[in-house]
Amino acid sequence: MAELAFLSGPMPNKTYQHIEDCLASDKALYKFFAALMIVIFILALPLNASVLHLFIFKLKFWKSNTNNIFLFNLVLADILLLFCLPIKAYNFIQGERRSDNDAVCKAMLFMLFLNRGASIAFLTVTSIDRYFNVVHPGRKNLLRALKKSPQISILIWLLLLPLTIPTMLKNFDCCNSHSHVPGADKEDALIKDVVDSLREVVFFTQILIPFIILVYCTVHIVNRLRKKTVGDKTKLKRAVFLVMSVMVVFSICFLPCTIARIILLVARVQNWKEVNEDIAAVAFDGFMVLSYMDCLLDPLVYCFCSTKFKGLYLSSYFPFLLKDATASIESSTENTMHPTRNTVI
């Protein structure tokens, strides 16, 4: 009862609705979640729009020989994901965990999982590309051959499409996996369990497999940096910054919601009490909101991936910062060459 009072405060009648109803168990908390999504939307939309403008009109990513094609698709996935946030926030404000319109609900699930999957995929591909450039610089690989053309990006989008289908077969948004339906016969229950298991496999593999790949790339790039005793280490250090930034994005945005979903499924299968199950559902919804932060953190990847991009972004939108930095460098250089010029005699 103490946990219940802490989460929801005094409320008349039944405080928690069963999560099968898809109603927010604590409306005040879900309004807070909605406010977070609105803040993310307001901050991330102009940031990603400005990055998209640079890729199209300044860098001309389709002509680039670098991994700008991957980064362009990453920012495109982030922008498409952002357009879902106002609808999701509106539902939370109304006290609903999803839209009561079935078509809108399925469209939202399709967009959320397609574009989040694309964001994870292109982050992973960018790290793999940097891994081959640093650890196996002379080895030919298919990724290096295809990254100069849009074919591999189109292929990634096409492969992600069928992975969104299991999320729309049942009510994924309200976390009804492996729930017990009263009066259901064994055949229907078996079909439901198979569909639920397939959906959860898609959800977890979409996050856990890329995370394992990122850990592998990070460890090998760091080891490569440690073994390099001669030569310029700038490229290697930049590669380490890149993979570490991707690891930070994963650790903050995607791993917490994965752990929360595991706990929620355990609550389902083990038939925990309703209050405990509802608490797990609220925690999962909160961490899903946190996962949308990747739209704000992904621009860090762009900066670590390319110093050219960082300089171009600052010169295009914040030229005064570059002027101050240039003036400071010139002043420092002048004082070094003429140390007595500013000395009071």
QUIGI-V295290 format. One line per field, one symbol per residue. psi: psi as a letter, one per 30 degrees, with the letter a starting at -180 (. if undefined). burial: + if it has 16 or more other ideal C-beta (glycine too) atoms within 10 Angstrom, else -. A space follows every 50 residues. Layout:
# QUIGI-V295290
psi=???
burial=???
This chain:
# QUIGI-V295290
psi=feeeeeefakklbjekkkfffgkkfjeeefeeeeeeeeeeeeefeeeeee eeeeeefefifffkgagfeeeeeeeeeeeeeeffeeeeeeeeeggkflkf keeeeeeeeeeeeeeeeeeeefeeeeeeeeeeeeeiffkkleeeeffflf eeeeeeeeffefffefffeaiefghgkhljjkfkleeeeeeeeeeeeeee eeeeefeeeeeeeeeeeeeeeeeeeefjfllkgeeeeeeeeeeeeeeeee eeeeeefeeeeeeeeeeeeghlleeeeeeeeeeeeefeeefffffefefe eeefejfeeeeeeefefiffeeeeeeeeeeeeeeeeeifgegkk.
burial=---+--++------+++-+--++++++-+++-++-+++-++--++-++-- ++-++---+-+--+-+++++++++++++++++-++-+++-+++--++++- ----++-+++++++++++++++++++++++++++------------+--- -++--++--+--++-+++--+++++++++------------+---+--++ -++--++--++--+--++--++-+-----------+--++-++++++-++ --++-+++-++-+++-++---+----+++++++++++++++++++++++- ++++++--+---+--------------------------------
